[in-house]
Amino acid sequence: MIYAVKKQNESNERLISRFKKMVQRSRVLLGAKQHRFHEQPKRKRYIRQAAVMRSHHRKVREKAQYYSS
């Protein structure tokens, strides 16, 4: 659970902005957005394979760029 306690002489706006920053750092919203809709296991596997292939192609491009110069 994320919470922020108001400090002495701290404005409400500053407290809210500090709380928002804490939520972003904890990545709570990222997890909530990912689980917003149900994904079938087959779809999850496809997304993971696509990410692996993107990573592979990125490395190949970087290697080709390094040797071409």
Secondary structure by P-SEA (a helix, b strand, c coil): cccccccccccaaaaaaaaaaaaaaaaaaaaaaaacccccaaaaaaaaaaaaaaaaaaaaaaaaaaaac
